[in-house]
Amino acid sequence: MTSSDSQTFVPAPMPVAFERRSAPRQRVLLTGVLSDSRREASQSCSLRNVSETGARLQLPGSDLPMSWGSLIVVRDACVYAIEPVWVSGDQAGVKLVGARSFNSPTTQDMERLRDLCLE
């Protein structure tokens, strides 16, 4: 090898962090209402980021949901069935399962969800 045959060191690309989400998330600050599975109690929360398949919720103080049931996104007047994925302190990640609008409720269950949101 001569001095004119210089080799340039090219570092290997850094590995991209493993992303478990199936859909990209969007940062938001929305008001939400958690409803228990029996539609008897509700609790306010904030949505911190959201995707088509899930959301990160912030709960007041460190109150954990009384039981997992539905999430009402107030701005969109939309109700999602939710499944917990993780909980850490006052934050929780949930899987969003099917959206329904409660602007024109068609069932007694949807009317109760709308009433919880308006309380």
Backbone as a chain_set.jsonl record, in Angstrom:
{"seq": "MTSSDSQTFVPAPMPVAFERRSAPRQRVLLTGVLSDSRREASQSCSLRNVSETGARLQLPGSDLPMSWGSLIVVRDACVYAIEPVWVSGDQAGVKLVGARSFNSPTTQDMERLRDLCLE", "coords": {"N": [[0.846, -1.157, 0.0], [0.654, 2.146, -0.894], [1.371, 5.588, -0.062], [-0.416, 7.07, -1.478], [-2.604, 5.501, -1.678], [-4.849, 5.948, 0.135], [-7.019, 5.048, 2.728], [-10.261, 5.635, 3.671], [-11.86, 5.871, 6.719], [-14.983, 4.69, 7.371], [-17.563, 4.872, 9.5], [-19.768, 2.342, 10.748], [-23.279, 2.428, 10.173], [-25.404, 3.684, 12.742], [-27.535, 1.608, 14.658], [-31.041, 1.708, 14.221], [-33.394, 2.592, 16.682], [-35.478, 0.083, 18.012], [-38.761, -0.025, 17.025], [-41.84, -0.554, 18.354], [-44.389, 0.169, 17.768], [-47.161, -0.092, 15.581], [-48.138, 1.879, 14.028], [-47.344, 5.251, 13.139], [-46.856, 7.725, 15.685], [-48.469, 10.731, 16.847], [-47.806, 13.775, 18.352], [-49.922, 15.226, 20.71], [-52.209, 17.274, 22.573], [-54.812, 16.619, 24.088], [-58.076, 16.557, 25.563], [-59.426, 13.973, 27.471], [-61.747, 11.435, 28.563], [-61.917, 8.835, 30.759], [-63.804, 5.921, 31.059], [-65.194, 3.524, 33.223], [-65.568, -0.058, 32.839], [-68.213, -0.73, 33.377], [-69.599, 1.554, 32.963], [-70.135, 3.298, 35.071], [-68.547, 5.094, 36.373], [-66.294, 7.853, 35.872], [-63.254, 9.406, 34.72], [-61.078, 12.105, 34.304], [-58.553, 12.689, 31.806], [-55.49, 13.313, 30.0], [-54.574, 13.214, 26.605], [-51.492, 12.51, 25.346], [-49.953, 11.636, 23.19], [-50.896, 10.141, 20.09], [-51.911, 7.509, 17.913], [-53.072, 5.62, 15.067], [-53.57, 3.234, 16.268], [-53.136, 3.346, 19.02], [-52.62, 5.121, 22.195], [-50.993, 7.497, 24.366], [-51.669, 8.197, 27.616], [-52.104, 10.707, 30.112], [-52.658, 10.812, 33.471], [-54.469, 12.496, 36.057], [-52.515, 13.513, 38.841], [-51.405, 10.61, 40.306], [-53.339, 8.848, 39.706], [-54.627, 5.798, 38.879], [-56.571, 4.166, 36.362], [-59.855, 3.149, 37.36], [-60.96, 0.83, 36.364], [-60.394, -0.695, 33.217], [-62.064, 0.478, 30.4], [-63.543, 2.391, 28.422], [-62.381, 5.069, 26.33], [-63.042, 8.391, 25.934], [-62.625, 10.768, 23.514], [-62.748, 14.019, 23.758], [-62.674, 16.283, 21.981], [-63.131, 15.118, 19.486], [-65.504, 13.848, 19.884], [-65.624, 11.088, 20.143], [-65.612, 7.633, 20.905], [-63.58, 5.116, 22.216], [-63.02, 1.681, 22.673], [-60.716, 0.402, 25.001], [-57.551, -1.153, 25.647], [-55.237, -1.899, 28.151], [-51.729, -1.35, 27.783], [-49.309, -0.596, 28.935], [-48.335, 0.794, 32.121], [-47.025, 3.478, 33.924], [-46.233, 5.282, 36.603], [-47.904, 8.323, 36.4], [-48.639, 7.934, 33.811], [-49.988, 6.168, 31.017], [-50.141, 3.646, 28.558], [-52.291, 2.789, 25.961], [-54.149, 0.506, 23.931], [-56.089, 1.283, 21.176], [-59.304, 0.358, 20.319], [-61.427, 0.129, 17.835], [-63.467, 2.838, 16.875], [-66.223, 4.875, 17.828], [-68.785, 7.229, 17.215], [-70.311, 9.504, 19.457], [-72.099, 11.505, 19.015], [-74.582, 11.13, 17.875], [-76.095, 9.06, 19.547], [-76.979, 5.622, 19.476], [-77.533, 3.566, 21.108], [-78.33, 2.573, 24.47], [-76.053, 2.287, 25.983], [-74.206, 3.946, 24.633], [-75.474, 6.389, 25.052], [-75.143, 6.618, 27.813], [-72.354, 6.837, 27.983], [-72.006, 9.308, 26.685], [-73.338, 10.942, 28.507], [-71.653, 10.645, 30.753], [-69.427, 11.999, 29.849], [-70.383, 14.58, 29.677], [-70.853, 15.247, 32.284]], "CA": [[0.0, 0.0, 0.0], [1.439, 3.374, -0.961], [0.748, 6.704, 0.632], [-1.516, 7.597, -2.281], [-3.745, 4.593, -1.502], [-5.402, 6.205, 1.465], [-8.323, 4.46, 3.0], [-11.065, 6.475, 4.537], [-12.647, 5.101, 7.682], [-16.408, 5.019, 7.356], [-18.186, 4.122, 10.59], [-21.017, 1.628, 10.447], [-24.444, 3.209, 10.609], [-25.949, 3.356, 14.059], [-28.817, 0.909, 14.522], [-32.237, 2.48, 14.552], [-34.079, 2.023, 17.841], [-36.581, -0.808, 17.656], [-40.059, 0.626, 17.196], [-42.879, -1.577, 18.492], [-45.685, 0.675, 17.325], [-47.492, -0.464, 14.21], [-48.517, 3.111, 13.33], [-46.608, 6.389, 13.693], [-47.619, 8.499, 16.667], [-48.504, 12.176, 16.671], [-47.924, 14.466, 19.636], [-51.158, 15.993, 20.854], [-52.624, 17.59, 23.938], [-56.262, 16.578, 24.001], [-58.799, 16.164, 26.762], [-60.124, 12.704, 27.36], [-62.474, 10.944, 29.734], [-61.908, 7.376, 30.884], [-65.004, 5.363, 31.665], [-64.98, 2.129, 33.619], [-66.228, -1.01, 31.952], [-69.661, -0.787, 33.655], [-70.127, 2.893, 32.663], [-70.646, 3.878, 36.309], [-67.636, 6.125, 36.858], [-65.437, 8.422, 34.844], [-62.051, 10.059, 35.21], [-60.443, 12.925, 33.272], [-57.169, 12.398, 31.46], [-54.975, 14.034, 28.839], [-53.901, 12.41, 25.601], [-50.207, 13.152, 25.061], [-49.698, 11.309, 21.798], [-51.912, 9.221, 19.602], [-51.733, 6.937, 16.576], [-54.288, 4.913, 14.664], [-53.751, 2.016, 17.055], [-52.938, 3.491, 20.454], [-52.447, 6.461, 22.744], [-50.356, 7.644, 25.679], [-52.534, 9.013, 28.455], [-51.585, 11.226, 31.373], [-53.754, 10.823, 34.433], [-54.216, 13.498, 37.105], [-51.777, 12.933, 39.962], [-50.971, 9.266, 39.9], [-54.552, 8.026, 39.742], [-54.765, 4.798, 37.832], [-57.988, 3.935, 36.057], [-60.539, 2.24, 38.264], [-60.927, -0.375, 35.541], [-60.262, -0.269, 31.827], [-63.307, 0.336, 29.661], [-63.592, 3.21, 27.219], [-61.762, 6.388, 26.311], [-63.771, 9.37, 25.14], [-61.812, 11.906, 23.076], [-63.763, 15.069, 23.796], [-62.65, 17.109, 20.761], [-63.665, 14.367, 18.352], [-66.756, 13.197, 20.292], [-65.388, 9.717, 19.714], [-65.418, 6.681, 21.993], [-62.771, 3.955, 21.868], [-62.757, 0.631, 23.653], [-59.267, 0.433, 25.197], [-56.874, -2.239, 26.346], [-53.976, -1.387, 28.686], [-50.493, -1.932, 27.268], [-48.325, -0.347, 29.992], [-48.631, 1.854, 33.084], [-45.83, 3.928, 34.629], [-46.536, 6.537, 37.304], [-49.173, 8.922, 35.98], [-48.752, 7.734, 32.363], [-50.46, 4.841, 30.615], [-50.282, 3.397, 27.122], [-53.464, 1.955, 25.698], [-54.47, 0.127, 22.559], [-57.418, 1.771, 20.796], [-60.026, -0.704, 19.611], [-62.671, 0.583, 17.221], [-64.018, 4.139, 17.245], [-67.656, 5.122, 17.608], [-69.176, 8.601, 17.515], [-71.478, 9.566, 20.343], [-72.921, 12.672, 18.695], [-75.946, 10.633, 17.683], [-76.066, 7.719, 20.139], [-78.045, 4.726, 19.037], [-77.777, 2.563, 22.145], [-78.344, 3.091, 25.829], [-74.654, 2.32, 26.397], [-73.601, 5.154, 24.07], [-76.07, 7.527, 25.746], [-74.501, 6.702, 29.131], [-71.007, 7.377, 27.76], [-72.148, 10.731, 26.408], [-73.698, 11.591, 29.776], [-70.437, 10.685, 31.583], [-68.549, 13.038, 29.304], [-70.984, 15.882, 29.915], [-70.943, 15.507, 33.726]], "C": [[0.896, 1.225, 0.0], [0.691, 4.483, -0.253], [-0.396, 7.308, -0.166], [-2.763, 6.727, -2.185], [-4.35, 4.787, -0.109], [-6.783, 5.578, 1.586], [-9.051, 5.369, 3.969], [-11.902, 5.58, 5.438], [-14.086, 5.595, 7.638], [-17.059, 4.204, 8.458], [-19.473, 3.45, 10.123], [-22.194, 2.476, 10.907], [-24.93, 2.734, 11.969], [-27.284, 2.632, 13.87], [-29.961, 1.813, 14.943], [-32.91, 1.798, 15.728], [-35.277, 1.201, 17.369], [-37.897, -0.126, 17.98], [-41.144, -0.437, 17.22], [-44.227, -1.106, 17.971], [-45.925, 0.285, 15.873], [-47.906, 0.746, 13.384], [-47.753, 4.274, 13.952], [-47.48, 7.198, 14.652], [-47.5, 9.991, 16.361], [-48.653, 12.803, 18.047], [-49.177, 15.322, 19.629], [-51.298, 16.408, 22.313], [-54.137, 17.739, 23.886], [-56.857, 16.15, 25.333], [-59.526, 14.857, 26.498], [-60.855, 12.39, 28.65], [-62.416, 9.426, 29.686], [-63.198, 6.953, 31.57], [-64.702, 3.926, 32.057], [-65.838, 1.217, 32.753], [-67.736, -1.115, 32.186], [-70.349, 0.559, 33.418], [-70.706, 3.577, 33.893], [-69.78, 5.016, 36.826], [-66.786, 6.635, 35.709], [-64.283, 9.16, 35.505], [-61.446, 10.853, 34.053], [-59.019, 12.466, 33.019], [-56.767, 13.304, 30.305], [-54.361, 13.025, 27.891], [-52.645, 13.164, 25.222], [-49.696, 12.825, 23.672], [-50.678, 10.226, 21.392], [-51.506, 8.712, 18.219], [-53.041, 6.258, 16.212], [-54.594, 3.744, 15.593], [-53.612, 2.191, 18.559], [-52.749, 4.932, 20.877], [-51.678, 6.395, 24.056], [-51.202, 8.631, 26.46], [-51.759, 9.518, 29.66], [-52.78, 11.402, 32.289], [-53.451, 11.842, 35.517], [-53.553, 12.856, 38.319], [-51.196, 11.617, 39.532], [-52.154, 8.305, 39.975], [-54.563, 7.058, 38.569], [-56.242, 4.579, 37.563], [-58.592, 2.918, 37.008], [-60.691, 0.869, 37.614], [-60.891, 0.119, 34.104], [-61.576, -0.513, 31.111], [-63.247, 1.094, 28.357], [-62.844, 4.515, 27.428], [-62.584, 7.27, 25.4], [-62.802, 10.489, 24.804], [-62.792, 13.047, 22.851], [-63.816, 15.851, 22.493], [-63.342, 16.418, 19.601], [-65.029, 13.743, 18.636], [-66.747, 11.739, 19.857], [-65.121, 8.841, 20.932], [-64.622, 5.497, 21.462], [-62.845, 2.941, 22.998], [-61.236, 0.594, 23.784], [-58.794, -0.813, 25.925], [-55.558, -1.685, 26.87], [-52.788, -2.115, 28.059], [-49.402, -1.781, 28.315], [-48.829, 0.774, 30.892], [-47.33, 2.184, 33.797], [-46.126, 5.28, 35.27], [-47.891, 7.064, 36.879], [-49.394, 8.809, 34.466], [-49.257, 6.314, 32.089], [-50.514, 4.779, 29.096], [-51.437, 2.449, 26.913], [-53.575, 1.645, 24.209], [-55.891, 0.604, 22.292], [-58.09, 0.719, 19.931], [-61.34, -0.134, 19.098], [-63.222, 1.89, 17.748], [-65.506, 4.192, 16.938], [-67.932, 6.577, 17.963], [-70.34, 8.581, 18.492], [-72.275, 10.839, 20.143], [-74.375, 12.28, 18.462], [-76.008, 9.197, 18.205], [-77.255, 6.883, 19.697], [-78.355, 3.655, 20.079], [-77.773, 3.239, 23.508], [-76.919, 3.221, 26.364], [-73.977, 3.598, 25.894], [-74.185, 6.407, 24.729], [-75.43, 7.71, 27.115], [-73.082, 7.252, 29.005], [-71.058, 8.873, 27.494], [-72.47, 11.494, 27.688], [-72.492, 11.685, 30.706], [-69.522, 11.807, 31.136], [-69.079, 14.432, 29.637], [-71.07, 16.23, 31.391], [-69.837, 16.422, 34.18]], "O": [[1.808, 1.322, 0.82], [-0.475, 4.334, 0.111], [-1.255, 7.985, 0.398], [-3.853, 7.156, -2.563], [-4.347, 3.871, 0.712], [-7.587, 5.592, 0.654], [-8.489, 5.81, 4.971], [-12.565, 4.653, 4.975], [-14.359, 6.778, 7.845], [-17.109, 2.977, 8.371], [-20.163, 3.934, 9.225], [-22.106, 3.166, 11.922], [-24.872, 1.548, 12.296], [-28.075, 3.012, 13.006], [-29.851, 2.581, 15.899], [-32.993, 0.571, 15.775], [-35.99, 1.588, 16.443], [-38.109, 0.304, 19.114], [-41.352, -1.141, 16.232], [-45.121, -1.924, 17.757], [-45.015, 0.325, 15.045], [-48.014, 0.648, 12.161], [-47.534, 4.289, 15.163], [-48.687, 7.334, 14.45], [-46.558, 10.44, 15.708], [-49.524, 12.408, 18.822], [-49.454, 16.046, 18.672], [-50.566, 15.925, 23.177], [-54.668, 18.828, 23.671], [-56.212, 15.465, 26.126], [-60.149, 14.663, 25.455], [-60.61, 13.001, 29.69], [-62.814, 8.808, 28.699], [-63.624, 7.567, 32.549], [-64.038, 3.197, 31.32], [-66.72, 1.675, 32.027], [-68.466, -1.543, 31.292], [-71.552, 0.687, 33.648], [-71.658, 4.349, 33.782], [-70.239, 5.821, 37.636], [-66.584, 5.947, 34.709], [-64.331, 9.493, 36.689], [-61.315, 10.333, 32.945], [-58.361, 11.923, 33.907], [-57.607, 13.978, 29.709], [-53.698, 12.083, 28.325], [-52.713, 14.326, 24.822], [-49.063, 13.668, 23.037], [-51.215, 9.497, 22.226], [-50.838, 9.413, 17.458], [-54.009, 6.319, 16.97], [-55.743, 3.313, 15.696], [-53.937, 1.272, 19.311], [-52.72, 5.844, 20.051], [-51.702, 5.387, 24.762], [-51.424, 9.759, 26.022], [-50.866, 8.838, 30.166], [-53.771, 12.045, 31.941], [-52.287, 12.036, 35.867], [-53.971, 11.791, 38.774], [-50.554, 11.531, 38.485], [-51.997, 7.119, 40.266], [-54.514, 7.466, 37.409], [-57.074, 4.787, 38.446], [-57.939, 1.955, 37.41], [-60.554, -0.151, 38.291], [-61.316, 1.239, 33.818], [-62.142, -1.602, 31.208], [-62.94, 0.525, 27.31], [-62.695, 4.996, 28.551], [-62.8, 6.943, 24.233], [-62.219, 11.097, 25.702], [-63.562, 13.047, 21.891], [-64.901, 16.063, 21.95], [-64.055, 17.054, 18.825], [-65.648, 13.174, 17.737], [-67.712, 11.228, 19.289], [-64.47, 9.275, 21.882], [-64.934, 4.942, 20.408], [-62.742, 3.313, 24.167], [-60.532, 0.738, 22.784], [-59.524, -1.431, 26.7], [-54.821, -1.057, 26.111], [-52.829, -3.325, 27.835], [-48.649, -2.722, 28.565], [-49.645, 1.598, 30.479], [-46.609, 1.283, 34.228], [-46.254, 6.292, 34.581], [-48.901, 6.368, 36.977], [-50.239, 9.508, 33.907], [-48.976, 5.385, 32.846], [-50.888, 5.748, 28.436], [-51.556, 1.432, 27.596], [-53.15, 2.423, 23.355], [-56.793, 0.356, 23.092], [-57.525, 0.25, 18.943], [-62.273, 0.06, 19.878], [-63.424, 2.034, 18.954], [-65.982, 3.642, 15.946], [-67.362, 7.097, 18.922], [-71.243, 7.752, 18.38], [-73.054, 11.22, 21.017], [-75.289, 13.024, 18.816], [-75.978, 8.241, 17.43], [-78.376, 7.374, 19.564], [-79.334, 2.921, 19.944], [-77.266, 4.35, 23.661], [-76.613, 4.153, 27.107], [-73.258, 4.257, 26.645], [-73.465, 7.383, 24.941], [-75.197, 8.842, 27.538], [-72.654, 8.051, 29.839], [-70.24, 9.626, 28.023], [-71.93, 12.575, 27.92], [-72.319, 12.698, 31.384], [-68.913, 12.486, 31.962], [-68.297, 15.358, 29.853], [-71.332, 17.383, 31.734], [-69.754, 16.75, 35.364]]}, "num_chains": 1, "name": "protein.A"}
